[in-house]
Amino acid sequence: MGMLLSPLLLAACSAPTSTAVATPTTTAAPTPTTGASRPIKDCWLGTWVATSVTEPVRFYDGVPALTFEGSGGLQRTIRRQDATMTYTDATVRATYNGHALRMVTNGELQFTWTSTDRGLRYTSITRNTLLISSFQDDVNLSTQPDTRPVGANEVTVSATCDAAQATESDPSIGYRIVWKRVG
């Protein structure tokens, strides 16, 4: 998180003084242009862990999105029509004006999806129990639920996939996740 926290997932004052927002900003992605080595729908089926996460997050009120990066703590199981993303202390980090920022996500996000030969479309959230904790210099600024409601539509992302690794991204907003197949 994308947390994406999920795919899916989109912050200048000299020192942060406002309450953390820590809500990924999402925008509609351009039509995917990346090819795949085989049909994505079949390739994506199975269980994956995130090995690299880059996502823009609007962390502070009034500050443009910051680029957060991390790995681990995020697993996704894809079935034919639906998927579950499980976050277990999934952590992404950034810095801003000398402050160490960290977001930690726990919970599950269930959603439906479709694919083309070049991209994934997350079509509807069916369950959302995500809790996102936002830290500045190891001080917990807030812990709050993900605000995307059940039924919310997600975005289309470019995607490539093979038997061992998959990548999804939206270069227009700086979002990218690399997945490793584990089952």
Beta strands, then each sheet from edge to edge (+ up, - down):
strand 1: 20-24
strand 2: 46-60
strand 3: 66-70
strand 4: 74-78
strand 5: 82-96
strand 6: 99-115
strand 7: 119-128
strand 8: 131-136
strand 9: 139-145
strand 10: 156-161
strand 11: 165-170
strand 12: 175-181
sheet 1: 1+ 2- 3+ 5- 4+
sheet 2: 1+ 2- 12+ 11- 10+ 7- 6+ 8- 9+
end
